[in-house]
Amino acid sequence: MRSYRGVSHLIAAVSFAATHRGPPIEALDHDGIHRARTAVRPTHPLLSWVTGRPDPAVGITFGTAPARDDHEIPLRIYRPRALRDSRTDVPVVMWFHGGGWVLGNVVDDDPICTFLAAQVEAVVVSVDYRMAPEHRAPVAVNDCVDATTWVGVHGDVLHADTARMAVAGDSAGGNLAAVVAQVLRDHGDSRLRHQALIYPATDATMSSPSVHQNANAPILTKRSMVTFRDHYLGPGHDRRDPLVSPLFGRLEGLPPALVQTADLDPLRDDGIRYAEALRAAGVPARLTNYLKVPHGFASMPGAAPTVGRQHRWELATELRSALSATA
């Protein structure tokens, strides 16, 4: 197994932030999952120094999109205050939060969503999709597809140009973004110009070498991965189903991708393998593996300031370029 000595200060900071999320997923029963899911991260200065703060220059509003089963999918919508509603030439980034399809919430992602809205000069729509174990796969995928499709045909509601859209997310959210891109491609929807995947889970068979190499890594362990997967898939679900394992889907004709991975992450090679598979299918894919950081570093930029700045600069730059009016 891999040694994590030499990054002790980073691990301590990240672990400090992680403790506010409670016990690991494998220690939580149904009530514990619900409490963890609905608990909003504290905003006291020491913790927000690690996790970042929302950009006050970005306004936050709310909406809903209809799901295929008559459920209303909550949306958290971010728009830079400087971009008045009279501006309709604004691109859209659909954001899907992480948390193993079981945990996480849209409020905790305010820092990164406001950052993207401000730096990309875009409307960011964060999708509050339904989660497992109450709602197993493919409900989360369907919610994300339905929300993205609805936004795509309602640019007038958002005062935005939905001919220029991207999907993005971290961890399970990266998985959902990759799957949404495949599903929309299959539906003939050409609105997506980019997919930004931050340490995405792409192979539910857990066959990537890093799953075993980093089995006891900080923040995310192999044991937790198994628990998240089992909650999400349930018994009997094909682990190679492209709706849960986008690595096994058809990759030709997808929008260009940015794939960011963390070197001390069990999911590292899921992202690397997916980027390589995209390139083999003729899809432009930029891959960056960030050294000496664990899973979750994108949500804790203060724990590794240099890497945090580099990751966010790269993310915003790629999205801004892909979504520009002249691209």
C-alpha positions in Angstrom: 0.0 0.0 0.0 1.0 3.6 -0.6 2.6 5.8 2.0 1.1 9.2 2.5 4.0 10.7 4.5 5.3 13.9 3.2 1.9 15.5 2.7 1.0 15.5 6.4 0.1 19.2 6.6 -2.2 18.9 3.6 -3.8 15.7 4.9 -4.4 17.3 8.3 -6.1 20.3 6.8 -8.3 18.2 4.5 -9.1 15.7 7.3 -10.1 18.6 9.6 -12.6 19.7 7.0 -13.8 16.2 6.4 -14.5 15.6 10.1 -17.3 18.1 9.8 -19.1 15.8 7.5 -19.3 13.1 10.2 -18.5 9.4 10.1 -17.6 7.5 6.9 -20.4 6.2 4.8 -20.0 2.6 5.8 -20.7 3.7 9.5 -24.0 5.4 8.6 -27.5 3.9 8.8 -30.4 5.4 6.8 -31.1 8.1 9.4 -27.4 8.9 9.6 -27.2 9.2 5.8 -30.2 11.6 5.9 -28.6 13.8 8.6 -25.3 13.9 6.8 -26.9 14.7 3.5 -28.9 17.6 4.9 -26.2 19.1 7.1 -24.8 22.3 5.6 -21.1 22.8 6.1 -20.3 25.3 8.9 -19.1 28.7 7.8 -16.8 29.6 10.7 -13.6 31.2 9.5 -11.2 28.3 10.2 -13.3 25.9 8.1 -14.1 28.3 5.4 -10.4 29.1 5.0 -10.1 25.4 3.9 -13.3 25.1 1.9 -13.5 28.6 0.4 -16.3 31.1 0.5 -19.1 31.9 -2.0 -18.3 34.9 -4.2 -20.6 37.8 -3.2 -20.5 39.2 -6.7 -22.7 36.2 -7.8 -26.4 36.1 -7.1 -28.2 32.9 -6.2 -31.7 32.1 -7.2 -33.8 29.0 -7.4 -35.9 27.1 -9.8 -37.2 23.6 -10.7 -37.2 21.4 -13.8 -39.7 18.6 -14.5 -38.5 15.0 -14.3 -39.9 12.3 -16.4 -41.9 10.8 -13.5 -43.6 14.1 -12.5 -41.0 14.9 -9.8 -39.8 18.5 -9.7 -36.0 18.7 -9.7 -34.7 21.6 -7.6 -32.2 23.9 -9.3 -29.8 26.3 -7.6 -28.9 29.0 -10.1 -25.9 31.3 -10.0 -25.5 34.4 -12.1 -22.9 37.2 -11.8 -24.6 40.3 -10.6 -22.8 42.3 -13.2 -24.6 40.3 -16.0 -28.0 41.9 -15.9 -31.0 40.0 -17.2 -30.8 42.2 -20.4 -27.7 40.1 -21.3 -28.9 36.9 -23.0 -25.6 36.0 -24.6 -24.4 34.2 -21.5 -23.4 30.5 -21.6 -24.6 27.8 -19.2 -22.7 25.4 -17.1 -24.7 22.5 -15.6 -23.1 21.4 -12.3 -23.6 18.0 -10.5 -22.3 17.7 -7.0 -20.3 14.8 -5.6 -20.9 12.6 -2.6 -21.0 9.1 -4.0 -24.6 9.5 -5.3 -25.6 9.2 -1.6 -24.3 12.3 0.3 -23.6 15.9 -0.6 -25.9 18.9 -1.3 -26.1 21.9 -3.6 -25.5 24.5 -0.8 -22.0 23.2 0.1 -21.0 23.7 -3.5 -21.7 27.4 -3.4 -18.0 28.3 -3.4 -17.1 26.5 -6.6 -20.3 27.3 -8.4 -20.0 31.0 -7.6 -16.4 30.9 -8.7 -17.3 29.3 -12.0 -20.1 31.8 -12.6 -17.8 34.7 -12.0 -14.8 33.5 -13.8 -16.5 31.9 -16.8 -19.1 34.7 -17.0 -21.8 32.0 -17.2 -25.0 31.0 -15.6 -24.3 28.0 -13.5 -27.2 25.6 -12.7 -26.6 23.1 -9.9 -28.9 20.2 -10.0 -30.3 18.8 -6.7 -30.8 15.3 -8.1 -32.4 12.5 -6.1 -29.9 10.2 -4.2 -29.5 6.6 -3.1 -30.4 4.4 -1.3 -33.9 5.8 -1.6 -33.5 6.4 -5.3 -31.1 3.9 -7.0 -29.5 4.1 -10.4 -30.5 5.4 -12.9 -32.7 8.0 -11.1 -29.8 10.4 -10.5 -28.8 10.2 -14.1 -32.4 10.7 -15.3 -32.8 13.7 -13.1 -29.5 15.2 -14.4 -30.5 14.5 -18.0 -34.0 15.9 -17.6 -32.7 19.0 -15.9 -30.1 19.6 -18.6 -32.6 19.0 -21.3 -35.2 21.4 -19.7 -32.6 24.1 -19.3 -31.5 23.6 -22.9 -34.9 24.6 -24.2 -35.6 27.4 -21.7 -32.8 29.8 -22.3 -35.5 32.6 -22.1 -36.2 31.7 -18.4 -32.5 31.9 -17.5 -31.7 34.9 -19.9 -28.9 32.8 -21.3 -27.7 31.3 -24.6 -28.4 27.6 -24.2 -26.8 26.8 -27.5 -23.5 27.1 -25.5 -23.7 24.6 -22.6 -21.3 22.5 -20.6 -21.7 19.8 -18.0 -19.4 19.6 -15.0 -19.1 17.9 -11.7 -16.8 16.3 -9.1 -16.5 12.6 -8.1 -20.0 11.1 -8.5 -20.9 14.5 -10.1 -18.2 13.9 -12.6 -19.6 10.5 -13.3 -23.1 12.0 -13.9 -21.6 14.7 -16.1 -19.9 12.1 -18.3 -23.1 10.0 -18.5 -25.3 13.0 -19.3 -22.9 13.9 -22.2 -23.3 10.4 -23.6 -27.1 10.3 -23.2 -27.6 13.7 -24.8 -25.3 12.7 -27.7 -27.5 9.6 -28.2 -30.6 11.9 -28.2 -29.1 14.0 -31.0 -28.7 17.1 -28.6 -25.8 19.1 -29.8 -25.9 21.9 -27.2 -23.1 20.6 -25.1 -19.7 22.1 -26.0 -17.7 20.7 -23.2 -17.5 18.3 -20.2 -15.4 19.1 -17.2 -14.9 16.0 -15.1 -13.1 16.4 -11.7 -11.8 13.0 -10.3 -14.8 11.2 -11.9 -15.9 7.7 -11.1 -16.1 6.0 -14.5 -15.8 2.2 -13.8 -18.2 0.7 -11.2 -16.4 -2.6 -11.5 -13.6 -0.9 -9.5 -10.9 -2.3 -11.8 -8.6 0.7 -11.8 -5.2 0.0 -10.3 -5.4 3.1 -8.1 -8.4 1.6 -6.3 -6.1 -0.9 -4.7 -3.0 1.3 -4.6 -4.8 4.0 -2.7 -7.2 1.7 -0.9 -6.6 3.4 2.5 -6.1 7.0 1.2 -7.3 10.0 3.1 -10.9 11.2 2.5 -12.0 8.3 0.2 -11.1 4.7 0.8 -11.9 1.5 -1.2 -14.2 0.4 1.6 -16.2 3.6 1.3 -16.3 3.3 -2.5 -17.8 -0.2 -2.2 -20.5 1.2 0.2 -21.3 4.1 -2.1 -21.6 1.8 -5.1 -23.7 -0.7 -3.4 -26.1 2.0 -2.1 -26.3 3.4 -5.7 -26.6 0.3 -7.7 -28.4 -2.1 -5.5 -28.3 -5.9 -6.0 -28.2 -7.2 -9.6 -27.4 -4.0 -11.4 -24.9 -4.5 -14.2 -21.7 -2.7 -13.1 -20.7 -2.3 -16.8 -23.9 -0.5 -17.6 -22.8 2.8 -19.3 -25.4 4.7 -17.3 -23.3 4.0 -14.2 -19.9 3.2 -15.8 -19.4 5.7 -18.6 -16.0 4.1 -19.4 -18.0 1.2 -21.1 -20.2 3.5 -23.1 -19.8 4.6 -26.7 -17.4 7.6 -26.7 -17.4 8.7 -30.3 -18.9 12.1 -31.0 -18.8 13.4 -27.4 -17.9 17.0 -26.6 -14.2 17.9 -25.7 -13.3 17.1 -22.1 -11.2 18.3 -19.2 -10.4 15.5 -16.8 -8.7 16.5 -13.5 -7.5 13.7 -11.2 -5.9 13.6 -7.7 -2.8 11.5 -7.3 -3.6 10.2 -3.8 -7.1 9.1 -4.9 -8.5 5.6 -5.4 -10.4 7.2 -8.4 -7.3 8.6 -10.0 -7.0 5.9 -12.7 -10.8 6.0 -13.4 -10.2 9.6 -14.7 -6.9 8.7 -16.5 -8.5 5.7 -18.2 -11.5 7.7 -19.3 -9.4 10.5 -20.8 -7.3 8.0 -22.7 -10.5 6.2 -23.9 -11.9 9.6 -25.1 -8.8 10.3 -27.1 -8.8 6.9 -28.6 -12.4 7.6 -29.8 -11.3 10.9 -31.4 -12.6 13.2 -28.6 -10.2 16.0 -27.6 -9.4 15.5 -23.9 -7.1 17.4 -21.6 -5.9 15.4 -18.6 -4.2 16.8 -15.5 -3.2 14.7 -12.6 -2.6 16.9 -9.5 0.3 15.5 -7.4 0.3 15.1 -3.6 -3.4 15.8 -3.2 -6.2 13.4 -2.2 -9.8 13.0 -3.4 -11.9 16.0 -2.6 -9.2 18.6 -3.0 -11.3 20.7 -5.3 -13.8 21.3 -2.5 -11.0 22.3 -0.1 -8.8 24.8 -2.0 -7.4 26.3 1.1 -5.8 23.0 2.2 -3.5 23.2 -0.8 -3.5 26.8 -2.0 -1.1 26.4 -5.0 -2.8 23.3 -6.3 -6.2 24.8 -5.6 -5.4 27.9 -7.6 -4.0 25.8 -10.5 -7.0 23.5 -10.6 -9.5 26.3 -10.6 -7.6 28.4 -13.1 -7.5 25.4 -15.5 -11.1 24.6 -14.9 -12.3 28.1 -15.6 -10.0 28.7 -18.5 -11.1 25.5 -20.3 -14.8 26.2 -19.8 -14.4 29.9 -20.8 -12.6 28.9 -24.0 -15.1 26.2 -24.9 -18.1 28.3 -24.2 -16.9 31.5 -25.9 -19.2 33.0 -28.6 -16.4 32.5 -31.2 -15.5 28.9 -30.3 
